[in-house]
């Protein structure tokens, strides 16, 4: 499957080059080239992940290499859906390079051999992982739209149209697209947390075990819930909403990366660079009184 990953990365990077070329020359055919290349990369990426799923018999999220690969795939999928809905051609200059960077990181991270375990063979795990990653992708896009909003607003307020002024859509379009991304991300994160709680109850006997990942996911959820509430109740729009989307993305990044490397917990066991067989056994036996008695 390594050759498929290499081809996928190449297609994503060529797509990013196509979008950057479109940024400068604003030719429709350049945008189409970028779009078709990212679509081709996504299809190749899908085949690669499907092959690993067939080999393992379950979703490949046993280590950081596999986790990031799934994250890149979900990000590409969400981008294609976003592009179809909003037709923001310029947005590819943010989304596709982000996907490319993630996949380059995947290629540089060792993919430790893993052995399939029944803990991952569950509808709830699949739903939890895909929903949370799709929500994170939507939040990442809201972050990008927030950045573009601030750039465009600054150009308008200073009355100094720069390079991006004629290339970016209206402030209203950027604000509305960012709002839709946050609503979608919040809804997906909510569903992902619910499915995670259900599966935690089945595996560990509790819906909530105060795992650091759970705690920070809850904090992130509360932040975006507050943002949506203030938008609906207090009319937070425009600049304030863009800044809050940027801050929310920082929470999301820390929840995804920082928690795994700075704290110990059930989730962090699955994303370190070590075989999944060892980490799963550690989790399953960590609080097993029978195991302790036998020692």
Steps between C-alpha positions, in 0.01 A plus 500: 500500500801731527497571127137614526591741782781644286265545202239656730750751638620586149144565380418715802818703456436550129147612587641752749732631228201529267302701754791734568540554125128577483547752783740703285350465153128451580442269205205261529687206348765529771234466769358194325846343481546553874155357575540193277843428649375513858207278398743253344714514814194436716401197292852359520504571872167317537637191326804506728293520818254241372789260440622543857144457632465173309837376626427586864127440487437831676558874475876574513545738795748300707787750493578860406592407140161341436311761701645789301437319172132464589496866606644607163246286316208646697634852442513440124147358504363798694680740267340343193157528662573859607614591150182353350275697738669841508702515176772701675771434245763695688462283811712226345813706574439429869337156508711304251843605634373407847406154373838470327692591816308239700574229244868593481509462879333160461774389263767603752346330805584129542204268451554238769362151424164449667280204575124523468313495831127473564501830692501684165240280330200706595254730328536737795877533457467562126225757556694668780826534305348617171257744663765660722752530216236643265405751769866594543527548123202736504658698786827516306311649205326749729848603616616551141189700415555710811852586382372592153223711657750703703720552194207622291360717779837667553525580129156661506550698823841636406379574147818341371394222264787258488576179319213304658225764482369413153575130547301446819119480518287747694513526878142372518586189303806427715301557820211278390731221381690514830175481695385194304836333567469563874141369510603189305811450712307541826230256387757240395702544819183456705415177317860384534502561875170318545621192312825514697309507829289201395806296408684607818206362698525169315880469544579666832159488666469882523383769260762740638834399653669844516748405230696815396373462144142491625554804719654713224244380246237618745675836536516538121132408472407759763703768322323448167164468677562841659603643163182378332287624789652847487455517124132414529426692822738796485556525126868416497593526134779626282833580664410370846376169361813465285729556800306252711523240220878547501517458879275194483735340250782534755288307751434234239869462412596462864227240548619304197879525545595655831294273723643187339860598564472691828256282693452130556163347432303246301510703179868590518586131504367468147697783342852443621760349272481145626323178398129500574516147647700628794292814556166320485614235746619778730160665490299182544715379792566834667225471761433127486498364859519143373823582321646654815399200709669259262824696540 
